[in-house]
Amino acid sequence: MMKKKKFLLFYVLFVLCLPISAISVSEPEQEVECDWQLQLEKEGVKSFFRCKEDSPLDEYRSVAVLDFPIEVLLEVVTDVPSYPKWMPDVVEAIILKEFNNGMERGNFYIHVKFDSQWPVNDRDVVIETTPKTDWNNGVSVVKLKKLNDYPLSSEEGVVRIKDFESEFKFEYLERNKTKVTFTTFVDLGGIISPKLSKVQTEKIPYGTLEGMARVAKDTKYFEAAVRDYY
């Protein structure tokens, strides 16, 4: 019995004296750095991508300086039925519900349908758009995030997008010059490989700002901005 106790005491002392590295069973996983990397620079629009934690899919961002006042660009973003004219792959966009927030226009529940490239089925999503503007500092942000519990089913053959989160950030530079930063992450859902999903989504950042700049030239947005903000 005494020999057994001496052995146990010796073993405990031996373990306590070992360096930590000697008893470590595994090295901690190194954190992956997800810095923005330039993807494309074209016609004044810079597009970037980076990895996203806990997802095999990338997050995308595009940045451009557009020759329009913030108020005009806000009119474009809040004109939901016009999305098919300038947002990549959008074929239908409707407002399901509008909230009255005084001067803070553009708080909606919207339904958006996308025409996906073959062999991927068309996609749709229900989104809440939430605007927030700091006029004193010349910054306006419009967030778009998927609503998971809205009672609207997808049409037959259309797959509901698993995750959708985007943001438009508008920053005042001059009266008719605004810096626009568009950030987006989309998980198309369904049975689709990350590689094929990337093909479907990597064109979105450039196409979104290029399209916004194109439709913002329509005089109806200037007229609407005068009506709503001045």
Summary of the structure (lengths in Angstrom):
residues: 230
radius of gyration: 25.2
end to end distance: 93.1
largest distance: 96.4
contacts: 615
relative contact order: 0.18
helix: 29%
strand: 36%
